Amino acid sequence: MEFVRTLKALADPLRLRVLAAVSEEELTVGEVQEVVASVQSSVSRNLAILRDAGFVRDRKEGTNVYFSVREDMPEPARELFRSLQARLGELPEAKRDQARLEDCRRRRLHRSQSYFESVAGDWERIRKSYFDDRVASLAIEKLLPKDLILADIGCGTGSLTFELARFARKVIGVDLSQEMLRRAREVAKERELRNVEFRRGDALKLPVESHSVDAAFCVMVLHFLPDPKLAMAELCRITRGGGSVILVDLVEHNQDWMRDQMAHRWLGFKRASIESWFGETGASEVHYELTGAYAGEKMVRNGNRPVEIFVARAVIPTRRNARRITKAIK
């Protein structure tokens, strides 16, 4: 009966298109509706059928629910999905659905970029009202050796980059916002810092060579990203064997105001998720601890609450095991 129900779940062209959409991107019901150009009631019903048959999972984030394919599909669903995945592109509406999905991705990216471009001039004030400079110190404390080549991913206007530059041989700051980077370069020029380099790029596809830095920092950035798991794999990719990846971010929470006021995509992360994602890249010696510092302490009002910050550090395997990182990214 289980196999029959699984087969029935795929016996509808629209349902196959819905499955194709969420197999490429984690989407809300509204976004799936946009991609397949259908009404919400039909999309919701088909997502429920696919979920009950074991193909799809849902994840609640505040008031939003996101849908994606399950990584742990039951065996009947997994067998069928593997057999049809490569042929989903042959569906009659596949090209138009793909074009609408790309539009959806562009709108998401535009919303995120627009926020950071608009607040760049006031970012230092916003940053300090959100979390204090103890967070940067907590990240730096995880590194002891001097004379290193470091990467600061999601560097913004460069506050952590400049702190790292005090003892590093070189720091590469990467950010997607042109305006953030412009301001960071201005400060670097004013301070006559010659050991910092700023590059524009996406955290999900870093403009940094593989195994080229001694340590990669990602401080209060993951919760803005559409795919934090992929971002962590990229951090591991650019870090040489024996080096470290240091994350500082928010513990999982339910404070929706951070999504609305601060453009957060994720409401924090579970310890188990961080450790699992590191493990999938082959990183070892994962250390996780709560910091005792809280984000949003100075913005508490109207029932808003601050959220605790964690710090996690993982060691990257030697080059002979680095192929596991490349495989994880793919």
C-alpha positions as CSV (number, residue, x, y, z in Angstrom):
1,M,0.0,0.0,0.0
2,E,2.9,2.4,0.8
3,F,4.3,1.9,-2.7
4,V,0.9,2.4,-4.3
5,R,0.3,5.7,-2.4
6,T,3.8,6.9,-3.5
7,L,3.0,6.1,-7.1
8,K,-0.3,8.0,-6.9
9,A,1.4,11.0,-5.5
10,L,3.3,11.4,-8.8
11,A,0.3,10.7,-11.0
12,D,-0.5,14.4,-11.7
13,P,1.5,16.8,-14.0
14,L,1.1,19.8,-11.8
15,R,2.3,17.8,-8.8
16,L,5.4,16.8,-10.7
17,R,6.0,20.5,-11.5
18,V,5.6,21.4,-7.8
19,L,8.1,18.6,-6.9
20,A,10.5,19.9,-9.6
21,A,10.4,23.4,-8.1
22,V,11.1,22.5,-4.5
23,S,13.8,20.0,-5.6
24,E,15.8,23.0,-6.8
25,E,15.0,25.6,-4.1
26,E,13.4,25.8,-0.7
27,L,10.2,27.7,-1.3
28,T,7.2,29.1,0.5
29,V,3.7,28.2,-0.8
30,G,3.4,31.6,-2.4
31,E,6.7,31.2,-4.2
32,V,5.7,27.7,-5.5
33,Q,2.5,29.3,-6.6
34,E,4.4,31.8,-8.6
35,V,6.7,29.2,-10.1
36,V,4.0,26.9,-11.4
37,A,1.5,29.7,-12.1
38,S,-1.3,28.0,-10.1
39,V,-3.8,29.0,-7.4
40,Q,-2.8,28.7,-3.8
41,S,-5.4,26.1,-2.8
42,S,-4.2,23.7,-5.5
43,V,-0.5,24.3,-4.6
44,S,-1.2,23.7,-0.9
45,R,-3.1,20.5,-1.7
46,N,-0.4,19.1,-3.9
47,L,2.4,20.0,-1.4
48,A,0.4,18.2,1.3
49,I,0.1,15.1,-0.9
50,L,3.8,15.1,-1.7
51,R,4.7,15.6,1.9
52,D,2.4,12.7,3.0
53,A,4.0,10.5,0.4
54,G,7.5,11.2,1.7
55,F,8.9,13.4,-1.1
56,V,8.7,16.8,0.6
57,R,9.4,18.3,4.0
58,D,8.1,21.5,5.5
59,R,10.0,23.8,7.8
60,K,8.3,26.6,9.8
61,E,10.2,29.9,10.3
62,G,8.2,32.4,12.2
63,T,5.0,32.9,10.2
64,N,6.4,31.4,7.0
65,V,6.5,27.7,6.0
66,Y,9.2,26.6,3.6
67,F,9.0,23.4,1.5
68,S,11.9,21.4,0.0
69,V,12.6,17.8,-0.9
70,R,13.4,15.4,1.9
71,E,17.0,14.2,2.3
72,D,15.7,11.2,4.2
73,M,13.0,10.0,1.9
74,P,11.4,6.6,2.6
75,E,12.8,4.0,0.3
76,P,9.8,3.8,-2.1
77,A,9.8,7.6,-2.5
78,R,13.6,7.7,-2.9
79,E,13.7,5.1,-5.6
80,L,11.0,6.8,-7.6
81,F,12.5,10.3,-7.1
82,R,15.9,9.1,-8.3
83,S,14.4,7.5,-11.4
84,L,12.4,10.6,-12.4
85,Q,14.6,13.5,-11.2
86,A,16.7,13.8,-14.4
87,R,13.5,13.8,-16.5
88,L,11.6,16.5,-14.7
89,G,13.0,19.0,-17.2
90,E,11.1,17.3,-19.9
91,L,7.7,18.3,-18.5
92,P,5.8,20.6,-21.0
93,E,5.9,23.6,-18.7
94,A,9.5,23.0,-17.4
95,K,11.2,25.9,-19.2
96,R,8.6,28.4,-18.2
97,D,8.6,27.1,-14.6
98,Q,12.4,27.4,-14.6
99,A,12.3,31.0,-15.8
100,R,9.8,31.9,-13.1
101,L,12.0,30.2,-10.5
102,E,14.9,32.3,-11.6
103,D,12.7,35.4,-11.3
104,C,11.8,34.4,-7.8
105,R,15.5,33.9,-6.9
106,R,16.3,37.3,-8.4
107,R,13.6,39.0,-6.3
108,R,14.9,37.4,-3.2
109,L,18.5,38.5,-3.9
110,H,17.3,42.0,-4.8
111,R,15.4,42.3,-1.5
112,S,18.4,41.3,0.4
113,Q,20.8,43.5,-1.6
114,S,18.5,46.5,-1.4
115,Y,18.4,46.3,2.4
116,F,22.2,46.3,2.7
117,E,22.7,48.9,0.1
118,S,20.2,51.2,1.8
119,V,21.6,50.8,5.3
120,A,25.3,50.9,4.4
121,G,25.8,54.5,5.5
122,D,24.3,53.7,8.9
123,W,25.5,50.1,9.2
124,E,28.0,50.7,12.1
125,R,25.2,52.3,14.2
126,I,22.8,49.5,13.3
127,R,25.4,46.8,13.9
128,K,26.3,48.2,17.4
129,S,22.6,48.4,18.3
130,Y,22.2,44.8,17.3
131,F,25.3,43.2,18.8
132,D,28.4,44.8,20.4
133,D,32.0,44.4,19.6
134,R,32.4,41.5,22.1
135,V,31.1,39.3,19.3
136,A,34.2,40.2,17.1
137,S,36.5,39.5,20.0
138,L,34.8,36.1,20.6
139,A,35.6,35.2,17.0
140,I,39.2,36.4,17.2
141,E,39.8,34.5,20.4
142,K,39.4,31.3,18.5
143,L,42.6,32.0,16.6
144,L,45.9,32.0,18.4
145,P,48.7,31.9,15.7
146,K,49.9,35.1,14.1
147,D,50.9,36.0,10.6
148,L,48.0,34.2,8.9
149,I,46.0,34.8,5.7
150,L,42.4,35.2,6.8
151,A,39.0,35.6,5.2
152,D,36.1,37.6,6.6
153,I,32.9,36.5,4.7
154,G,30.1,38.9,4.8
155,C,32.5,41.6,5.9
156,G,30.0,44.5,5.5
157,T,31.8,47.8,6.2
158,G,34.9,46.0,7.5
159,S,34.7,46.2,11.3
160,L,35.9,42.6,11.9
161,T,38.2,42.8,8.8
162,F,40.1,45.7,10.4
163,E,40.3,44.0,13.7
164,L,41.8,40.9,12.1
165,A,44.2,43.0,10.1
166,R,46.0,44.1,13.3
167,F,47.8,40.8,13.6
168,A,47.2,38.9,10.2
169,R,49.5,39.0,7.3
170,K,46.5,39.5,5.0
171,V,42.7,39.6,5.3
172,I,40.3,39.1,2.4
173,G,36.9,40.7,3.0
174,V,34.0,39.5,0.9
175,D,30.6,41.0,0.6
176,L,27.8,41.2,-1.9
177,S,27.0,44.8,-1.3
178,Q,28.9,47.4,-3.5
179,E,28.0,50.2,-1.1
180,M,29.3,48.3,2.0
181,L,32.5,47.5,0.2
182,R,33.0,51.1,-1.0
183,R,32.8,52.3,2.6
184,A,35.1,49.6,3.8
185,R,37.7,50.5,1.2
186,E,37.4,54.2,2.2
187,V,38.2,53.3,5.8
188,A,41.1,51.1,4.8
189,K,42.5,53.9,2.7
190,E,42.1,56.4,5.6
191,R,43.9,54.0,8.0
192,E,46.5,53.2,5.4
193,L,46.0,49.5,5.8
194,R,47.9,47.6,3.1
195,N,47.1,44.1,4.3
196,V,43.4,44.1,3.5
197,E,41.7,43.3,0.3
198,F,38.0,43.6,-0.4
199,R,36.2,41.5,-3.0
200,R,32.6,41.5,-4.2
201,G,31.1,38.1,-4.1
202,D,28.3,35.8,-3.0
203,A,28.9,33.7,0.2
204,L,27.4,30.7,-1.7
205,K,30.1,31.0,-4.4
206,L,33.1,32.7,-2.9
207,P,35.6,34.5,-5.1
208,V,38.4,32.9,-3.2
209,E,40.6,30.0,-4.3
210,S,40.3,26.6,-2.7
211,H,42.6,25.9,0.3
212,S,44.0,29.4,0.1
213,V,43.4,30.9,3.6
214,D,44.4,29.8,7.1
215,A,41.1,30.6,8.6
216,A,37.7,31.8,7.5
217,F,35.4,33.9,9.7
218,C,31.6,34.2,9.2
219,V,30.2,36.4,11.9
220,M,26.5,37.1,12.1
221,V,26.0,36.4,8.4
222,L,24.5,32.9,8.0
223,H,21.0,33.9,9.0
224,F,20.9,36.3,6.0
225,L,21.7,33.6,3.5
226,P,19.3,31.4,1.4
227,D,21.5,28.3,1.9
228,P,23.6,28.4,5.0
229,K,24.6,24.8,4.5
230,L,26.2,25.6,1.2
231,A,27.8,28.7,2.6
232,M,29.5,26.6,5.3
233,A,30.7,24.2,2.6
234,E,32.2,27.2,0.8
235,L,34.0,28.4,4.0
236,C,35.5,24.9,4.3
237,R,36.5,24.8,0.7
238,I,38.6,28.0,0.8
239,T,40.4,27.0,4.1
240,R,43.6,25.0,3.8
241,G,44.1,21.7,5.6
242,G,44.7,22.2,9.3
243,G,43.0,25.6,9.2
244,S,39.9,26.7,11.0
245,V,36.4,27.9,10.1
246,I,34.8,30.1,12.8
247,L,31.1,30.9,12.9
248,V,29.4,33.3,15.1
249,D,25.6,33.4,14.8
250,L,22.2,33.2,16.5
251,V,20.8,30.3,18.5
252,E,17.5,29.1,17.0
253,H,14.7,31.4,18.2
254,N,11.2,32.7,17.4
255,Q,11.7,36.4,17.3
256,D,10.0,37.3,14.0
257,W,10.9,41.0,14.5
258,M,14.4,40.2,13.4
259,R,13.1,39.0,10.1
260,D,11.0,42.1,9.6
261,Q,13.4,44.7,11.0
262,M,16.7,43.2,10.2
263,A,16.0,41.2,7.0
264,H,16.9,37.9,8.5
265,R,16.2,34.9,6.4
266,W,16.7,32.3,9.2
267,L,15.6,32.6,12.8
268,G,18.8,31.2,14.2
269,F,20.2,27.7,14.1
270,K,20.2,24.5,16.1
271,R,23.5,23.2,17.4
272,A,22.8,19.9,15.8
273,S,22.4,21.5,12.4
274,I,25.7,23.4,12.6
275,E,27.6,20.2,13.7
276,S,25.9,18.1,11.0
277,W,26.7,20.6,8.3
278,F,30.3,20.8,9.3
279,G,30.4,17.0,9.5
280,E,29.1,16.7,5.9
281,T,32.1,18.7,4.6
282,G,34.5,16.4,6.4
283,A,35.5,19.1,8.9
284,S,36.6,17.7,12.3
285,E,37.1,18.8,15.9
286,V,33.9,20.8,15.9
287,H,33.6,23.0,19.0
288,Y,30.4,24.8,19.8
289,E,29.6,27.0,22.8
290,L,27.2,29.6,23.9
291,T,28.8,33.0,24.3
292,G,26.7,34.7,27.0
293,A,26.2,37.6,24.5
294,Y,22.9,38.5,23.1
295,A,21.8,40.1,19.8
296,G,19.2,42.8,20.0
297,E,19.8,43.8,23.6
298,K,19.5,47.5,22.7
299,M,16.5,47.0,20.5
300,V,14.1,45.4,22.9
301,R,10.6,46.9,22.8
302,N,7.0,45.9,22.1
303,G,7.7,42.4,23.4
304,N,10.9,41.9,21.3
305,R,13.5,39.8,23.0
306,P,17.3,39.5,22.5
307,V,18.7,36.2,21.2
308,E,21.7,34.4,22.4
309,I,24.8,34.1,20.2
310,F,26.9,31.0,19.7
311,V,30.4,30.5,18.4
312,A,31.5,27.4,16.6
313,R,34.9,26.4,15.3
314,A,35.9,23.4,13.1
315,V,39.2,22.2,11.8
316,I,39.6,21.5,8.1
317,P,41.0,18.1,7.1
318,T,44.3,17.7,5.3
319,R,44.4,17.9,1.5
320,R,44.1,14.1,1.1
321,N,40.6,14.4,2.6
322,A,39.7,17.7,0.9
323,R,37.8,16.0,-1.9
324,R,35.0,15.4,0.7
325,I,34.5,19.2,0.9
326,T,34.3,19.5,-2.9
327,K,31.8,16.6,-3.0
328,A,29.7,18.3,-0.3
329,I,29.5,21.5,-2.3
330,K,28.4,19.7,-5.4
